[in-house]
Amino acid sequence: MLLHIPAVLSPEQVRVLRERLASAGWADGRATVGPQGAQVKRNQQLRADDQLAIELGEQVRRAVLQHPLFFAAALPLRVLPPLFNRYEGGGNYGLHVDGAVMRQIGSEQPLRSDVSSTLFLSDPETYDGGELIVADTYGEHEVKLPAGDLIVYAASSLHRVAPVTRGTRLASFFWTQSMVRSDAQRSMLYELDQSIQSLRAKQGDTPEVTALTGHYHNLLRMWAET
């Protein structure tokens, strides 16, 4: 699944985040990955234990979890605290796949990364390049969204960030362990849920809509891990 979720943050929320991040203590992003990732990663990040990153990450987390499309698509069980990165001056991140198992600072409980998410914080006209490029069986998909919009995709996908040749690309990113491990099953549940919502809006709670809703929950009950 590759899903664009618009307006997760309002323009005012984005403006405040950018102002706070302007004076942040950015560090070399290569320090956060292993030897293989460090060979292709050229960006800056806020450390996960940076107090500003923790504060702003909680704001992003709350906004994301309140969005009904994110919940429907990701079916979140646990979400790692959002982090922040910055690309400029040719910064890029070569083709890679996200780690399968991650740990939160201060917690011994591992998280399986089922869903990756990037929340764009820079207006696309303010920088050149910087597209998130996600590869799947249908080819490569370039993503460059308005500030405040979120892209959600399978963490198992190969992806990269194109070089930023003008301006600065700011973003928040995070991973989710879903109640449903399979990306194919999550996609089916999302499409079924959206069809039910559309039918309900047009027809109300007809017996057919009620029956489809029952099928949705029975499939979720069959596939969910909690």
Buried (B, 14 or more C-beta within 10 A) or exposed (E): BBBEBEEBBEEEBBBBBBEBBEEBEBEEBBEBBEEEBBEBBBBBBBBBEBEBBBEBBEBBBEBBEEBEBBEBBBBBBBBBBBBBBBBBEEBBBEEBBBBEEBEBEEEEEEBBBBBBBBBBBBBBEEBBBBBBBBBBEEEEBEBBBBBBBBBBBBBBBEBBBBBBBEBBBBBBBBBBBBBBBEBEBBBBBBEBBEEBBEBBEEEEEEEEBEEBBEEBEEBBEEBBEE
